[in-house]
Amino acid sequence: MRRGNEHVAMKITTVVDEQAFDATAAWRIIGQAVAKRDSVIGLSTGRTTGNMHRKVVEISKVSPFDTSALTIVGVDEVVNVPREYAGACYTMLKTEITDGLGISEENFLMLPTKSSDFPKACREFTDAIAARGGMDLLILGLGENGHLGFNQPGTPFDSTAWVSEMYPELEQRIRRETQTPEDIWLGGVTLGLKDMMHARRIILVAKGRNKAESVRKMVYGPLSEEHPASILRLHPDCEVLLDREAAALL
Ligand code: GLP
């Protein structure tokens, strides 16, 4: 795609509705797992991805595929909450997809919710991904402000896994739901933007009118750390999967 002087290497797929969105994404994940049975697949949590994860499990019941050597990697995690909290990324991925696919704990790589040494935990996490040959496929959600994982605007493009601030609306919701007192800091631990760019294939998924402006900036706005997702334009194999509403401003 080309606009003005700028080349955009992203492949953009727009589908008619939410069902097509979930099914298309689910088949991308299954296609990867079938093509390479020891694939390493990175997944994101949130409203965008829940149903596509459940769709993967649903399809696997009808049309089973081998998941015994598959590794699932969580892109990010909430810090200072119990792992069993329903909004923790570990529990979300576990209930949405990894349990349903029979993925063992050993093949389910997550950053911890609690640690006395997060920099060390981050290094161990990226080392574990590298030891398995890196991510074959990474599915990323998109923030309305352009965030990827917990990498908020202003995060350096060359960041590696780290502990970041959470955006205020999510911070308040999680604090309320977990009844975490004000004196305990809530943040997010996340793969860095550089780690994400090292995945061999990326699919950015976004649905709904509230994501349309962020999608537009990602595709056509300045290549800038102020809109972290714009870095995906530099990735050699990045697909953007959108419903019509998220694609409305392209
Ligand atoms: C959250 C998560 C991200 C996710 C994004 C989109 O903050 N940390 O991993 O991709 O926001 O969430 P949603 O799909 O609910 O809009």
Boltz pocket constraint, residues with backbone or C-beta under 6 A from the ligand:
constraints:
  - pocket:
      binder: B
      contacts: [[A, 44], [A, 45], [A, 46], [A, 47], [A, 48], [A, 49], [A, 75], [A, 76], [A, 140], [A, 141], [A, 142], [A, 143], [A, 147], [A, 148], [A, 149], [A, 150], [A, 170], [A, 188]]
      max_distance: 6.0
